[in-house]
Amino acid sequence: MNNLFKNEALCLLSIHNFISEFGALDLEKVYVVSPLLFDKKIRNYLKRKTTKVVSAQDFVTSRPDFFIGFNEKYKDLLITTTNAVLMGTELGIFELDGKFLKSTVPILESPSSVSKIFSEVALATPNVIRFIGEPSAKLFSLLRIEI
């Protein structure tokens, strides 16, 4: 699962893009963002203009095939996400405010200038925002994430 493109820099940019759109995000939910956005099937589905995610429950029940092995994807990206958050904090891109991660710099104007995958991540972000809106306990239970 840990392909070359799933490095800390791309993870940092993806989280920054997501937080810039969302405002501030609970740190435990930040760790769910990367497995959602780095999974090719999920990302390709969420980036479509015709896809409208109503809730996490609706999405998981309508597309359960996307979430087979999600816990493994989550665990695989724990270190990458942690490193991206720490790197973003050290660079002044993120700020930790209690248990929330906030963006301190503006979002990139042209995600396509970075990479194709980052451009796809930017397109999928609005649907992931609706997905992530669930309470953390419900979201982790729904995705069967074991901590």
N, C-alpha and C positions, 0 to 999 in steps of 0.2 A: 504494500500500500504506500510506503514512503518513497514515492517517486522523486526524481531530481527536482521537478518544478515546485514541489511542496516544501520549499525552504522557508527559513525564518523571514526573509525579506518579502516574499510574496504573501506570506501569512500576515506580516505586519501591515502591508498595504491593504489587504483584504479586511482586516479588523478595523483599520483606520477608516476605510470607506464605509464600513458598516456603522461604526460608532458616529461618524460625521452625519450620517443620515438619521440615526436613531437618537442622538443626543448623548446620553450616558447609558451605560449598560452594566448590569450586575456582572461582576467578574465571573461567577459560575456559568453564566450564559455565554460569555465570550468563548468558553471552551467548547460550546456546542456549534458555534458559527463555523469554525474551520472544517469539521467533518461534513457539515452540510454543503459548504461551498466548494470543497475540494473533491467531493464525490462527483464523477463525471455525469452519471445518470441523473442525479438530483439536480446538479447545476444546469444541465441541458434542459431539464423539465422546467425549472424555476425561471430561467432566463427568457422563456417564450413570452411574447406580449399577450397571448391568449390565456396564459396561466394566471389564475387568481386564487391564492391561498386564503381561505377563510379563517382557518385555525389549524393548530398542530394536530388536533384530534382528527379533523376532517382529512387532512393531507395524509397522515399515517394510515388511516383506515381505507382511504381510496387508493393508495399506492404502497401497500405493505412490502412489495418486492424491493422497493428502494431502501428499506430499513433493515433488511436481513444483514446481520453482522455489524450493525451500527456501533455496538459497544466496542468492537475491535477497532473500528475506524477512529472512534473517540480516543481510545487508549493509545493508538498509534500516533496520534497528533498531539498528545498531551505535552511532550517535551518541546515540540516545534512551536506550539501555541504559547507555552510558558516563556520560551526564549524570545518570541516575537513581542510579547507584552513587556518583558524586561528591556529588550532593545529599544522599543518605542518609548518607554519611560525614561531610559538613559538619554535618548536623543531629544527628549522634550516634545515628542509627538503625542504621548499619552500622559495622563495624570491620574493617579489613584486617589480617589476621594472616598475614604471609608471602604466599602465593598463595591464601589462603582468605578468603572474605567471611563474617563472622559477624554475627548480629543482637544488638543490645545492649538492645533494648526489647521488651516483650511484644507479641504479635500482637493485632490488632483482634478484639474479641469478636463483632462483628456486621458481616461483610463486606457484607451486603445494604444497610447504611445508607450505604455509599459510592456504589455504583452497581451496576447489573445486571451489567455486564461483570465487575466485580471479584468479585461473588458467584459468577459462573460460573468465574472463575479459581480461586477458593477450592475449588470443587467438583472441578475438574480437577487440582488440585495432587497428590493422592495417586498418580494414574496417572503424572504427569510425574516424580515422585520415582523410581518404578520405571524409567521410561524413561532418566532421567539417570544411573542407577546404573552404566552401562557406563563403561569407561575412556575418557578424553577422546579419545585417538587413534582408537579404534574408533568412537566416537560421531561424530566429525567426518568420518571416512571413510564411514560408513554414510549420513550425511546429505548427503554430497558437498559439504561446505563447503570453499570455497577461501579461504585466508587470504593 
